[in-house]
Amino acid sequence: MPSSKSTRSLTLYLALGCILVLTTVYLLIPAAPPPQPLRKTAEERLRLWADFVTPEKNQVPLPPQVEAPDTPAIGLDPFPLGSDVAATHPDDLAAYNSAKEQAALVPKPDPAAFLTPTESSPPSKDHDVFDDLELLDDTTEALLDLPQTATNLSDFADYFPHNYDQEAASGQQKTFATYLFTRNPSLSDAYFASALQLTYRMLWDLQSRTKAYPLTIFVSPSVSALQRSILAGAGALVRELPLLYWKPNTPLQHHQHAQVSKLHMWNQTQFSRIAFLSTDAHPLVNIDRIFAHAEEPSAQRCVASELQFRDAQHIDDMCRYTFAVGRLPTSEQIDPEVMVFSPNFFMHKRLVRAAGRTDKFDNEHPDRGLLMWMFAGDGPFPGRFLDRHWDAVGDLENEERGKISIVHEEALWRSKEDRPEWMRGMFASKWMEMVRFFDDKDFAKIRRRDGLRS
């Protein structure tokens, strides 16, 4: 049996051997680089800020894997209303850091806050929140001569919207959209009838239906539950937008005043792009190409040197954007009856703030005036004009009909002798075609293929 002395010696030799091995391994393995800070230092952030506000570097660089395009934006002429959004920048490091800390406190949009297609969107109770503004009564029309469908479209309201991608992640799906404001619950209401016919044109008409995208109808709180269920049954995705409170400096009807509420579409960040058509815009052919056309020849980036400081705090979140819009034929003014844009939480806040500056835009045409100001060609977010065939007005001759994709004609249901001959009766004939389609037994089969909401 070994002595205690020899045992101690063996233990000592083993310990020394272990130390020698560990020392050798340590010397042979190269030292790991020092850990990088998770956040940039204040000095680095200030240098980045200086790059943004330097006039020679007023475009935010694209990621390294994408070459910055040299092609100019397709917006032909700057919008006539110049932006007087003054550029204000921090003078010192303390102000910059303080601003960044405040920006970090701004909550990010929560996708769960939006209604999913499996949820209902019942009418809100605050139908008349503008009563204190003493708005003028709307001039409403009822299309009593147009027959209603024998099919109860509300029976199909529990099916998924047509073309809706149930597996698309939030913020990854594009949609066509329109906005419906009416205080008249009648199914013969002209505004409602126009929205229903647009649903047919966009989703079912063989000449103009989309092959890839849903149609979202954003409605005001005053749109009745029955009107909503009929639109949903026809295949649209129906979502309520709250009314935007603002005080115009000129008398307006309720319908005119509510057009500014369309700004809330920028808060619908469950969609990556929205191609908006008013109910007076009538697609004549498939218009899926409008999404790609709006971003040609290159993606839009903000002019960082023109940003207000409160917007510059969120430059990483809002500098890449899309805004392409129709143009009035006799002027350089925009026509927001047709437009393509990218929803964005911070852009929505910017637009809603601007609605309070009624001295800065045309209050008689509030949506047009405000968007002209916010997306002015010499401002921080220059807009682009769509080619005319995407927003053609009704002064076209017969031979021009085949060259346009969307015709914009107000109140097409009215009979006007000064309209081109091919437009007269177009609303009524398309309505009868729609009624026959919805009353066909095959419509129920098609809607069932869209799937029942769980």
Backbone hydrogen bonds, N-H to C=O, Kabsch-Sander energy under -0.5 kcal/mol:
donor,donor_aa,acceptor,acceptor_aa,energy
7,T,3,S,-1.8
8,R,4,S,-2.1
9,S,5,K,-1.9
10,L,6,S,-2.4
11,T,7,T,-2.2
12,L,8,R,-2.1
13,Y,9,S,-2.4
14,L,10,L,-2.3
15,A,11,T,-2.2
16,L,12,L,-2.5
17,G,13,Y,-2.3
18,C,14,L,-2.3
19,I,15,A,-2.2
20,L,16,L,-2.3
21,V,17,G,-2.3
22,L,18,C,-2.6
23,T,19,I,-2.3
24,T,20,L,-2.0
25,V,21,V,-2.3
26,Y,22,L,-2.3
27,L,23,T,-2.0
28,L,24,T,-1.8
29,I,25,V,-2.0
45,R,41,T,-2.3
46,L,42,A,-2.1
47,R,43,E,-2.0
48,L,44,E,-2.2
49,W,45,R,-2.3
50,A,46,L,-2.2
51,D,47,R,-1.9
52,F,48,L,-1.8
53,V,49,W,-1.9
54,T,50,A,-1.1
57,K,54,T,-2.2
58,N,55,P,-1.0
60,V,58,N,-0.5
60,V,302,C,-0.7
66,V,63,P,-2.1
76,L,74,I,-0.7
82,G,80,P,-1.0
86,A,84,D,-1.2
88,T,86,A,-0.7
88,T,307,L,-0.6
96,Y,92,D,-1.8
97,N,93,L,-2.8
98,S,94,A,-2.4
99,A,95,A,-2.2
100,K,96,Y,-2.3
101,E,97,N,-2.2
102,Q,98,S,-2.1
103,A,99,A,-2.4
104,A,100,K,-1.7
105,L,101,E,-0.6
105,L,102,Q,-1.0
106,V,103,A,-1.3
113,A,110,D,-2.4
114,F,111,P,-1.5
119,E,116,T,-2.4
127,H,125,K,-1.7
129,V,126,D,-0.8
131,D,128,D,-1.6
133,L,130,F,-2.3
134,E,131,D,-1.5
136,L,252,L,-2.6
140,T,138,D,-1.0
143,L,188,S,-3.3
144,L,142,A,-1.5
146,L,143,L,-1.2
153,L,151,T,-1.2
155,D,152,N,-2.0
156,F,153,L,-2.0
157,A,154,S,-1.6
159,Y,156,F,-1.5
160,F,451,G,-3.0
162,H,235,G,-1.8
164,Y,161,P,-1.8
166,Q,164,Y,-1.0
168,A,165,D,-1.0
171,G,270,Q,-2.3
172,Q,169,A,-2.0
173,Q,270,Q,-0.7
175,T,273,R,-1.7
176,F,214,P,-2.5
177,A,275,A,-2.1
178,T,216,T,-1.8
180,L,218,F,-2.9
181,F,179,Y,-0.5
189,D,186,S,-1.2
190,A,141,E,-2.5
193,A,189,D,-2.9
194,S,190,A,-2.2
195,A,191,Y,-1.9
196,L,192,F,-2.4
197,Q,193,A,-2.4
198,L,194,S,-2.3
199,T,195,A,-1.8
200,Y,196,L,-1.8
201,R,197,Q,-2.6
202,M,198,L,-2.7
203,L,199,T,-2.2
204,W,200,Y,-2.4
205,D,200,Y,-2.5
208,S,205,D,-0.6
209,R,205,D,-2.6
210,T,202,M,-3.3
216,T,176,F,-3.1
216,T,214,P,-0.5
217,I,215,L,-0.5
217,I,237,L,-2.8
218,F,178,T,-2.7
218,F,216,T,-0.7
219,V,239,R,-2.6
220,S,180,L,-2.0
223,V,220,S,-1.6
228,R,224,S,-2.0
229,S,225,A,-2.4
230,I,226,L,-2.1
231,L,227,Q,-1.9
232,A,228,R,-2.6
233,G,229,S,-2.4
234,A,230,I,-1.7
235,G,232,A,-1.4
236,A,231,L,-2.1
237,L,215,L,-3.1
238,V,236,A,-0.7
239,R,217,I,-2.2
239,R,237,L,-0.5
241,L,219,V,-2.9
245,Y,243,L,-0.6
254,H,136,L,-1.6
257,H,253,Q,-2.6
258,A,254,H,-2.2
259,Q,255,H,-0.5
259,Q,256,Q,-1.1
260,V,257,H,-1.1
261,S,258,A,-1.6
262,K,259,Q,-1.5
263,L,260,V,-2.1
264,H,261,S,-1.8
265,M,262,K,-2.4
266,W,263,L,-1.8
267,N,264,H,-1.5
268,Q,265,M,-1.8
269,T,267,N,-1.8
271,F,268,Q,-1.7
272,S,173,Q,-1.9
273,R,173,Q,-0.6
274,I,341,F,-2.6
275,A,175,T,-2.3
276,F,274,I,-0.7
276,F,339,M,-3.3
277,L,177,A,-2.7
278,S,337,E,-2.5
281,A,278,S,-1.9
282,H,280,D,-0.5
282,H,407,V,-2.9
284,L,405,S,-3.2
285,V,405,S,-1.1
286,N,207,Q,-0.6
290,I,287,I,-2.1
291,F,288,D,-1.2
293,H,289,R,-2.4
294,A,290,I,-2.0
295,E,291,F,-0.6
295,E,292,A,-1.0
296,E,293,H,-1.4
300,Q,321,Y,-0.8
302,C,319,C,-1.5
303,V,380,P,-2.4
304,A,58,N,-1.7
304,A,302,C,-1.0
306,E,303,V,-2.1
307,L,304,A,-1.5
311,D,308,Q,-0.5
312,A,308,Q,-2.7
313,Q,309,F,-1.4
314,H,311,D,-1.7
315,I,312,A,-1.5
317,D,314,H,-1.2
318,M,314,H,-1.7
319,C,315,I,-1.7
321,Y,300,Q,-1.5
321,Y,319,C,-0.6
324,A,340,V,-2.5
325,V,384,R,-2.7
326,G,335,D,-0.9
326,G,338,V,-2.2
328,L,333,Q,-2.5
331,S,328,L,-1.1
335,D,326,G,-2.8
338,V,335,D,-1.4
339,M,276,F,-2.0
340,V,324,A,-2.9
341,F,274,I,-2.2
342,S,322,T,-1.6
344,N,266,W,-2.0
348,H,344,N,-2.4
349,K,345,F,-1.5
350,R,346,F,-1.9
351,L,347,M,-2.5
352,V,348,H,-2.4
353,R,349,K,-2.1
354,A,350,R,-1.8
355,A,351,L,-1.3
356,G,353,R,-1.4
357,R,354,A,-1.9
358,T,356,G,-1.3
360,K,357,R,-2.1
361,F,358,T,-0.6
363,N,361,F,-0.6
369,G,365,H,-3.1
370,L,366,P,-2.6
371,L,367,D,-2.0
372,M,368,R,-2.1
373,W,369,G,-1.6
374,M,370,L,-2.6
375,F,371,L,-2.1
376,A,373,W,-1.1
379,G,376,A,-1.8
383,G,375,F,-1.8
384,R,323,F,-1.7
386,L,325,V,-2.9
390,W,387,D,-1.9
391,D,388,R,-2.0
392,A,406,I,-2.6
394,G,408,H,-0.7
396,L,393,V,-0.7
400,E,397,E,-1.5
401,R,398,N,-1.3
403,K,400,E,-1.8
404,I,401,R,-1.2
405,S,389,H,-2.8
406,I,389,H,-2.0
407,V,282,H,-2.2
408,H,392,A,-4.3
408,H,406,I,-0.5
409,E,280,D,-2.1
409,E,407,V,-0.7
412,L,409,E,-0.7
414,R,411,A,-1.9
416,K,414,R,-0.7
419,R,416,K,-1.1
423,M,420,P,-1.7
424,R,420,P,-1.0
424,R,421,E,-0.6
426,M,423,M,-2.2
429,S,425,G,-2.4
430,K,426,M,-2.1
431,W,427,F,-2.1
432,M,428,A,-2.1
433,E,429,S,-1.8
434,M,430,K,-2.3
435,V,431,W,-2.5
436,R,432,M,-2.1
437,F,433,E,-1.9
438,F,434,M,-2.6
439,D,435,V,-2.0
440,D,436,R,-0.6
440,D,437,F,-1.0
443,F,440,D,-1.5
444,A,440,D,-0.5
445,K,441,K,-0.8
446,I,442,D,-2.2
447,R,443,F,-2.5
448,R,444,A,-1.9
449,R,445,K,-1.3
450,D,446,I,-0.7
450,D,447,R,-0.9
451,G,448,R,-1.2
453,R,158,D,-2.6
